[in-house]
Amino acid sequence: MTKETKDISITTVVIATFLILGAMMIVFGVLAGGISPRNSMFFLGLFTLTVPPSAIKYLEYRRFSKMERKFPDFLRDLVEQLRAGMALPQALRVVSKNDYGPLSKEIKKIVSQISWKLTFEEAMLKFLERCRKSRVISQSILVILEAEKSGGKIDEVLEGVAAAVRRIDELEKEHRSRLRIQIITQYFVFYTFLIVIILLKNILLPSLAGSPEKYELLFFHLILIQAFFAGILAGRIAEKSFVAGLKHSCFLIFSGYLIFIFSSYLMA
């Protein structure tokens, strides 16, 4: 099984697992009496529309993150081969045998393209097109190509780029560590909001005139909206990416839904 096939299989399993969990949660919600069938169908429709593309986007984000972490190691190994006296195509062929995670596939593709008589610049430009979504890698490639055009010492440029990328990665880790408290704050705000909604639904709502189901639908939608945007904001704060917040959103939606229906079951 190739890595590409394995990635597709993992993505399929993840999406299927999420959908099965969503269906089980809805059945539990209806049987527990914590939420009406109409609201359950709304949740299932929203869940089906958002989770599969969100999961694919997040896995793509994770793939580029892994590539960025391994990119300095690739450049460092390439510099070592160049300083050992190898030509650039030969050095690329040697380092392509190393394991750089998802980046290995791209390196092997570059080697194959050069063996098909493409120039180093043409192969790197194609690599650039495939990695447009990674700002770190795309900017690094542009620096390398500019140095190669100007006739500078390519090994020194590669070493400098590797050091810069590694430093960026270290700064990103420090940034995420400092902002961890902000993620905790987002979770605290959501669960505080959830407790308030549960108290309103189970204490205040029974004393109000009108249709309780109307208010139940409003409260349910408020929980979903708050969970989604709290998770997105947590990802944006911690990893500077809205896509990274999808995992927080899914967790908050899952936990919020379960707590909401379970509290209704206990209060019944």
Secondary structure, 3 states (H helix, E strand, C coil): CCHHHHHHHHHHHHHHHHHHHHHHHHHHHHHHCCCCHHHHHHHHHHHHHHHHHHHHHHHHHHHHHHHHHHHHHHHHHHHHHHHCCCCHHHHHHHHCCCCCCHHHHHHHHHHHHHHCCCCHHHHHHHHHHHCCCCHHHHHHHHHHHHHHHHCCCHHHHHHHHHHHHHHHHHHHHHHHHHCHHHHHHHHHHHHHHHHHHHHHHHHHHHHCCCCHHHHHHHHHHHHHHHHHHHHHHHHHHHHCCCHHHHHHHHHHHHHHHHHHHHHHHHHC
